[in-house]
Amino acid sequence: MKKKVFIIGSGFSSLSAACYLAKYGFDVSIFEKNDSFGGRARQFKTNGYTFDMGPSWYWMPDVFDRFFEDFNKKSSDLYEIKKLDPGYKVFFKNNESVLISSDVNKITDTFENIEKGSGSKLRKFLEQAKDNYELAVKDMLYKMPGFSILELINIKTILKFNLFLTNINKQVNGLFRNEKLRSILKFPVLFLGAKPSNTPAFYNFMNYADFGLGTWQPKNGFYDVVKSMIMIAKEQGVKLNKNSNVDKINIDSGSVKSITVNGKKLDCDFLVSGADYAHTESLIDKKFRQYSDSYWNKRVWSPSSLLFYIGIKKRLKNLNHHNLFFDTSFEKHSNEIYSEPNWPKDPLFYVNLTSKTYKHTAPKGHENCFILIPIATNLNDSEQVREKYFDMVLDRMEKLTKQKIRGFIDFKRSYCIKDFEEDYNSFGGNAYGLANTLLQTAFLRPKLKSKKVKKLYFSGQLTVPGPGVPPAIVSGKLVANIIKNEGIIR
Ligand SMILES: Cc1cc2nc3c(=O)[nH]c(=O)nc-3n(C[C@H](O)[C@H](O)[C@H](O)COP(=O)(O)OP(=O)(O)OC[C@H]3O[C@@H](n4cnc5c(N)ncnc54)[C@H](O)[C@@H]3O)c2cc1C
């Protein structure tokens, strides 16, 4: 008889773990509390609009391809995808803006036009970033379950040791004088959830992901990836259950025996949780928890977000698919997220218009828009505060893009801390899990395998390797491999 693995949640890490475990010969079932699959990457459709609720920057296409190749598929057979050109637009103060091309030679020219001599410096910087990418993402990521510091030590990482002693902020500021160029180069590490000044320079591989590999868009949104993973899971025999809240993890003689789903006890041999780590541990008796409340409270959390999904009944000008509004102070805003958490006075924000690339994501002549403002976790979230920020960002969008948007909105939904907590059991309403700082990297992150309960494992953005869709997919594979090595199949 096949050994039974239960998986909590249906985010990218859970779907990935499920596909691999089923392929390895386990009998796998997913239990998702919500009424649709995909976790933070769910999608909703309304009034002719299709909104991805979470991820929108499809970076590191090689990680997606590698997953599908493991199941003898190509991503291009599963969903249509386009490389965006330009990749994105960045707005600065004084009505200035910069377009980031999909061609690295053109980006170098753009840099050179803004700051003399910066083009060749950028090339050199990207050579190092590419080298780090090859090492970190193509090689090490898949071999580092985070058990020990030894996983980090090899001849290549020793040679790069200096990049762990300095940070992105220092490295970029040391190379470029122009504030616009500095902000553009510091933007990619925001995906890792921490301030550039708190992120080791080694992580400049994100700059290669950005300028070198480019920004891509699946035809029907990021949810195309979720759907394809669900298809593979089903092909492998995974049973997917939605509206299935896991209320409790039942432990006997120090080992997981069953879970209680919507009040009903179900027996299993192994349990993987892709739900937020702190929440998963709250489902077991206190004595079996590895991390205390004070541990979680002391972590550096990735930001939460205030999001607006809006439908606009006209086509907008002067905006691209991805737009960063960096017309206020990067430094002040990041302090308001990390150092002195509070609602930001003058936040940077991001605007996504998928209908610029794929018109069918909005009704004819309309625009599909979502706005994201990064904020600290655990803030006091209310309708009034959300409205205040909606007005603030709309004022800036109208001014900087020189057009009226108010009066053309035919759909609006906001999403913030309370929703993250309620929908995903997210600690403090975090959007992207735990930040990848030096002290929260690799073996210093919460573990994939429980140290206190046998047969209990974890995946996802709070554990190894970290936040973002590609790492979540990798974490599913890492945990599946651990179970494969430990579980006796059949
Ligand atoms: C607004 C936003 C924008 C983002 N943008 C990007 C981007 O552009 N590019 C990128 O790469 N990444 C982005 N990310 C990050 C990325 O979406 C996440 O890192 C990734 O999706 C996390 O996957 P996961 O498997 O770790 O967890 P999740 O997706 O959170 O999945 C966990 C699942 O567990 C379920 N669950 C929780 N508790 C229970 C329970 N008791 N019983 C049953 N089920 C339960 C939840 O409902 C959820 O479905 C973004 C995230 C957000 C929120």
The ligand as an ORCA input file, in Angstrom:
! r2SCAN-3c Opt
* xyz 0 1
  C       0.312     40.829     -3.445
  C       1.440     39.886     -3.705
  C       2.279     40.105     -4.774
  C       3.324     39.213     -5.041
  N       4.105     39.435     -6.138
  C       5.004     38.497     -6.506
  C       5.625     38.571     -7.781
  O       5.353     39.496     -8.552
  N       6.523     37.586     -8.126
  C       6.808     36.543     -7.268
  O       7.626     35.667     -7.624
  N       6.209     36.453     -6.052
  C       5.301     37.378     -5.668
  N       4.624     37.251     -4.488
  C       5.007     36.185     -3.553
  C       4.398     34.832     -3.937
  O       3.074     34.973     -4.330
  C       4.491     33.896     -2.747
  O       5.838     33.838     -2.283
  C       4.030     32.460     -3.042
  O       2.855     32.460     -3.811
  C       3.847     31.752     -1.712
  O       3.464     30.427     -1.908
  P       3.364     29.456     -0.641
  O       3.128     28.106     -1.177
  O       4.526     29.658      0.238
  O       2.112     29.966      0.244
  P       0.638     30.454     -0.011
  O       0.413     30.860     -1.409
  O       0.330     31.449      1.029
  O      -0.228     29.149      0.270
  C      -0.590     28.740      1.560
  C      -1.993     28.146      1.482
  O      -2.320     27.529      2.715
  C      -3.703     27.732      2.946
  N      -4.003     27.537      4.368
  C      -3.611     28.302      5.425
  N      -4.060     27.784      6.573
  C      -4.768     26.664      6.254
  C      -5.478     25.706      7.021
  N      -5.552     25.764      8.363
  N      -6.116     24.710      6.364
  C      -6.047     24.586      4.995
  N      -5.387     25.479      4.238
  C      -4.747     26.503      4.861
  C      -3.921     29.143      2.474
  O      -5.290     29.396      2.230
  C      -3.070     29.172      1.209
  O      -3.833     28.771      0.093
  C       3.558     38.108     -4.195
  C       2.709     37.894     -3.102
  C       1.655     38.755     -2.862
  C       0.735     38.487     -1.713
*
